[in-house]
Amino acid sequence: MISLSHVSKKFKLYRRPSDRLLEWGGLGKRHGEFLALRDINLTVSEGRTMGIVGMNGAGKSTLLKLITGTLLPTEGTIEIHGRVAALLELGTGFHPEFSGRQNIHVNGQLLGLAPEQVRALEPEIIAFSELGAFIDQPLRTYSSGMVVRLGFSIAASIQPEVLIIDEALSVGDARFSQKCIRRIKEFREQGTTILFVSHDPNAVMTLCDEAVLLNEGRIVGEGSPRDILEEYNALLAAKGSGNLEMRISRGSREEFSLAPRRHGSFEAFISGLRLIRANGAPSDVYTPTEVMRIQFRAHFQTPVESPTIGFMIKDRLGLNIYGTNSFLKSNQCGPFQTGDAIDVEISVPLRLAYGDYSITVAIHHDETHLDKCYEWTDNAAIFHIRHEGKPDWSGMVVLDPMFSIKPGKSTRAELETHAAQVAHEQADTTLKKAV
C-alpha cells in the first residue's frame, strides 16, 4: 500500500551558483521558491494499479521521486508497505562505467537483495533483457532503449510488492514494450501495487484500475482511467485555446451509458449530430459490412480562417480505435464569418468487431486541438456493432483477407538451414543457463 498525507515539495531557485554560497554564509536570502507539489493526499490500495497523468511540469516525476525516497517532502508524510522497485529517469541508480552485469549486482543490493540472491537471479535478468554480449560492456555504450531493458529486467526479477514506472515503456522497441506490459499484467495478477506514469492513453486504459490527474502540483481529478483521461484531454484543450473555463456535461457511467463531455472555447460549436445508414435511415446498430455516415452542423460565433473537423472512434474501454481530421486528409474549408454554419458528413466503412463504441467529434485549429480548440466532445454518439451468424475471425477489426494455399515440397537446403538454426538456439540457451 502507498499512502500520502498532505505532501508538499518546495524547491529553492538560485539565479547564480554564488548566491547559494552567499546565503550559506549568512548574507541574507538569495533564492526564490517553487512549489512543485501542493497538499497531495493519495492512497493506492494493495494490489491496485494507479495511473498518474498530467502535462509536462505538472509534478508527476517529483511525486514519484518522493515516493521512492529519492527526494524528501517539504511537508506531509509518506507511508509505503512492501519492497519497492522503481523505473524512473533513464540511468537512475546505474553507473555509466560499470558493465550491465556489474550494474545488476549494484542495483540488486540497492533493492535490498543479498549478493547470493543477486547471483541466483542474474541469468534470469540477462535472459529477460535480451542484451546478449552487451551485458559485459560499459553502460555508457548502451542506447536509451538498452538501459530501459536492463532496468526493467532487474525490477521484473525481484518480484516487488510495489512497482513504480515513470514513462519507461515509451523508450525502446515495440516488441520489448509488449513483453514489459505482459510482465506488468502478471504483477497485477500477483497482487503487486503499481504506480504508472505515462502520456500514452491506451497504456493507462489497459493497465490501470484507477487514475489521478495532476496539474500545477495539485491533484485536480481522481477516478476511473476513462474519466481522468477525458478530463486530461479537456485540460489540454483549455490550455491550448487560452480558455481555462471548461464546460463539461457529466452523465451516468453505468455500463456504456456515457453522456457527452464538451469542452473548448466554443467560438465554433457542434449541433445536431446523428448517425445514419447508407440509405439515409438513422441507426445506432450496424454490421461490419455497412458504411456509417456521421452528420452534424458546425456553427461559427466568431470569424474562423480555416477550421479543422475531426473525429475519433473509441471502444467501450475508451481505447482509441481510429481517428483523423480534415487537416490530415488535406480537406480544409473556410474562411467563415460570424453567423456562418456548415453541414458536415463523414462516411466511415465499418470493419469493427462485435461490441459497443463511442464517437468523439471536434472543431479546432491546425493539425491538433492543442493550439486552439473550439469544441471537443467526447461520447458525442454511441453505436453498436452486431453480427449475423458466427464470426469467422477474432480480434478488433474485420479485414477480409484472402488465403492462397498451394501444395509443395521442402528442399534439402531449407531443412538443413532449419536444423542449423535450431542447434544454434539450443546452444545459446544452454550457454545462458551456464552463465
MARZA-771617 format. One record per residue (C-alpha): x, y, z. Coordinates in steps of 0.05 Angstrom, whole numbers, padded with zeros to 5 digits, always signed. Each point is the difference from the previous one (the first is absolute). Example, Ala and Ser with C-alpha at 12.3 -4.5 7.8 and 13.67 -1.06 7.14 Angstrom:
+00246-00090+00156+00027+00069-00013
% end
This chain:
+00000+00000+00000+00021+00072-00013-00027+00058+00041+00015+00074-00006-00028+00050+00049+00004+00076-00013+00065-00007-00038+00032+00062-00029+00068+00011-00033+00035+00067-00005+00064+00013-00039+00048+00058+00010+00018+00036-00065+00066+00038-00004+00016+00048-00057+00075-00013+00007+00041-00056+00033+00035+00053+00042-00067+00020+00031-00004-00067+00035+00069+00010+00032-00017+00071+00021-00065-00023+00032+00036-00056+00037+00049+00053+00025-00057+00037+00034-00004+00058-00051-00076-00002-00005-00051-00037-00041+00022-00005-00072-00048-00051-00029-00070-00004-00028-00048-00057+00014-00038-00048-00045-00055-00043+00029+00001-00062-00043-00053-00039+00039-00055+00029+00043-00038-00038+00055-00002-00068-00035-00045-00052+00033+00002-00067-00035-00011-00073+00018+00014-00059-00045-00028-00064+00031+00038-00065-00001-00004-00035-00067-00027+00060-00038+00031+00035-00060-00004+00076+00001+00014+00042-00062+00026+00070+00007-00011+00048-00058+00013+00073-00011+00037+00050-00044+00075+00009+00003+00017+00038+00063-00062-00023+00037+00042-00034+00054-00005-00073-00021+00074-00017+00003+00009+00039+00065-00056-00039+00031+00031-00067-00019+00068+00022+00026-00031+00017+00067-00034-00067+00003+00064-00037-00016+00041+00041+00049+00044+00034-00052-00027+00066+00026-00027+00018+00069-00066+00038+00008+00000+00071+00027-00065-00015+00036-00044-00061+00012+00011-00074+00010+00010-00059-00047-00012-00073+00019+00018-00060-00043-00009-00072+00019+00041-00051-00039+00063-00006-00041+00003+00056-00053+00029-00005-00070+00001+00063-00042+00014+00018-00072+00008+00076+00000+00045+00042-00044+00045-00039-00047+00064-00022+00034-00024+00016+00071+00041-00044+00047+00047-00024-00055+00075+00014-00005+00019+00018-00072+00070-00031+00005-00026-00067+00029-00021-00055-00047-00072-00022-00003+00018-00061+00042+00033+00042+00053-00060+00047+00002-00045-00059+00011+00038-00017+00064+00003+00073+00024-00074+00012-00012-00021-00067+00028+00034+00017+00066-00029+00070+00000-00068-00033-00005+00015-00040+00063+00024-00066-00029+00058-00038+00029+00059-00012-00048-00016-00075-00006-00072+00017-00018+00023+00047-00056+00047-00055-00026-00058-00049-00002-00044+00050-00038+00054+00023-00049-00013-00051-00055-00075+00016+00001+00013+00075-00003+00049-00007-00058-00047-00046-00038-00060+00048+00009+00041+00060-00022+00023-00033-00065+00064+00041+00003+00044-00059-00021+00074+00017-00004-00014+00073+00019-00012-00022+00072+00075+00004+00011+00009+00068-00034+00002+00067+00038-00069+00031+00010+00024+00064-00035+00000-00040-00066-00074-00018+00008-00057+00033-00037-00058+00028+00041-00041-00061-00020+00053-00047+00025+00003+00037+00067-00075-00010+00007+00007-00074-00016+00051-00008+00055-00039+00041+00051-00066-00034-00013+00032-00069+00001+00029+00013+00069-00067+00026+00026-00037-00059-00031+00045-00052+00031-00007+00019+00073-00076-00007+00003-00012+00068+00033-00059+00013+00045-00002+00073-00026+00020+00016-00071+00009+00073-00024+00008+00015-00074+00012+00070-00030-00007+00000-00076+00050-00057-00007-00043-00039-00050+00001+00058-00049+00073-00014-00016+00024-00061-00038-00029-00045-00053-00073-00021-00004+00014-00074+00011+00036+00011+00066-00053+00050+00023-00053-00054-00011+00043-00048+00039+00003+00050+00058-00075+00012-00002-00012-00075+00005+00046-00003+00061-00036+00060+00032-00066-00037-00010+00030-00061+00035+00020+00046+00058-00072+00025+00004-00026-00071+00002+00049-00016+00056-00024+00059+00042+00057+00050-00011-00018+00073+00013+00019+00042-00061+00008+00074-00014+00004+00014-00074+00016+00067-00034-00012+00004-00074-00023+00047-00055-00027-00060-00039-00075-00002+00013-00007-00071-00026+00053-00024+00049-00035+00034+00058-00067-00029-00022+00029-00070-00008+00042-00004+00063-00033+00043+00054-00058-00011+00047-00006+00074+00017+00036+00065-00016+00014+00070+00025+00010+00065-00038+00056+00047+00022+00001+00073-00020+00048+00053+00027+00019-00044+00059-00071-00016+00022-00045-00061-00009-00059+00028-00039-00035-00065-00017-00004-00072+00025-00042-00057-00027-00003-00051-00055+00053+00003-00055-00052+00018-00052-00028+00059+00040+00069+00026+00018+00026-00004-00071-00060+00038-00025+00013+00054+00052+00073+00001-00019-00020+00009-00073-00046+00057+00021+00057+00032+00038+00046-00004-00061-00053+00031-00044-00014+00056+00050+00074+00017+00007+00010+00002-00075-00060+00044-00013+00015+00047+00057-00068-00015+00030+00009-00026+00071-00074-00009+00011-00021-00071-00020-00073-00014-00013-00009-00075+00012-00066-00037-00001+00004-00060+00045-00047-00059-00003-00009-00071+00024+00059-00047-00002-00043-00063+00003+00021-00051-00052+00007+00038-00065-00048+00057+00014+00050+00056-00009-00026+00072-00004+00036+00049-00045+00057+00040+00031+00012+00066-00034+00058+00048+00007+00034+00056-00039-00007+00074-00013-00066-00010-00038+00017+00054-00051-00026-00055-00045-00046-00055+00024-00034-00064-00024-00074-00015-00001-00048-00053-00027+00047-00059-00003-00031-00064-00026+00021-00067-00028-00034-00027-00063+00007-00060-00046+00019+00006-00073-00075+00001-00018-00011+00061+00045-00035-00037+00057+00023+00021+00070+00029-00057+00040+00048-00016+00057+00008-00074-00018+00044-00023-00059+00035-00060-00029+00072-00002-00024-00023+00002-00073-00034+00067+00006+00021+00073-00009-00019+00046+00057-00011+00074-00015+00014+00050+00055-00038+00065-00011+00001+00065+00040-00002+00076-00008+00057+00046+00020-00017+00072+00020+00049+00058+00003-00008+00054+00053+00063+00037-00022+00040+00004-00065+00040-00064-00012+00050-00003-00056+00006-00075-00012-00031-00047+00051+00020-00073+00007-00056-00051+00007+00019-00066+00034-00028-00063+00030+00024-00060+00041-00031-00068+00012+00013-00033+00068-00019-00068+00027-00040-00011+00064+00064+00004+00042+00019+00067-00029+00057-00026-00044+00011+00040-00064-00020-00043-00060+00006+00050-00056+00001+00075-00009+00017+00052-00052-00018+00071-00021-00009+00044-00060+00069+00031+00009+00034-00067-00005-00044-00019-00059+00017+00066-00036-00074+00017-00002-00001+00070+00031-00056+00051-00007-00012+00074+00017+00005+00056+00015-00064+00010+00039-00032+00061+00032-00042+00009+00063-00067-00033-00010+00023-00048-00055-00014-00075+00006+00022-00062-00038-00031-00069-00006+00051-00056+00009-00006-00073-00021+00054-00052+00013-00009-00068-00033+00034-00057+00038+00004-00071-00028-00009-00044+00062+00047-00058+00009-00006-00006+00075-00010-00060+00045-00063-00014+00040-00007+00052+00056-00019+00070+00022+00036+00062-00024-00001+00076+00012+00015+00057-00047+00038+00063+00017-00008+00061-00046+00039+00065-00001+00011+00068-00032+00069+00030+00010+00057+00037-00033+00057-00034-00038+00020-00073+00007-00018-00012+00074-00046+00031+00051+00057+00021+00046+00011+00069-00031-00071+00025-00006-00060-00044+00014-00070+00028-00016-00037-00063+00022+00020-00071+00018-00057-00047+00019+00014-00069+00027-00056-00051-00004-00037+00043-00050-00035-00064-00025-00002-00073+00018-00008-00057-00050+00001-00075+00001+00029-00053-00046-00040-00065-00005+00013-00061-00043-00047-00046-00036+00022-00072+00013+00066-00024+00028+00061+00044-00016+00055-00035-00039+00055+00042+00033+00024+00029+00066+00029+00067+00020-00022+00073-00003-00007+00012-00075-00027-00039-00060+00050+00000-00057-00028-00053-00047+00066-00032-00020+00008-00047-00060+00036-00066+00011+00041-00034-00055+00025-00070+00019+00039-00042-00050+00032-00069+00010+00076-00006-00004+00063-00035+00028+00055+00023+00047+00069+00004-00032+00061-00031+00032+00031+00069+00009-00061+00025+00038+00001-00060+00048+00075+00007+00013-00007+00075+00013-00056-00014+00050+00040-00054+00036+00060+00048+00006-00044+00055+00029-00030-00047+00052+00069-00025+00020+00025+00071+00007-00059+00021+00043+00007-00061+00045+00075+00014+00009-00015+00074+00017-00052-00021+00052+00049-00048+00032+00053+00054+00003-00048+00049+00034-00018-00051+00053+00073-00013+00013+00018+00074+00009
% end
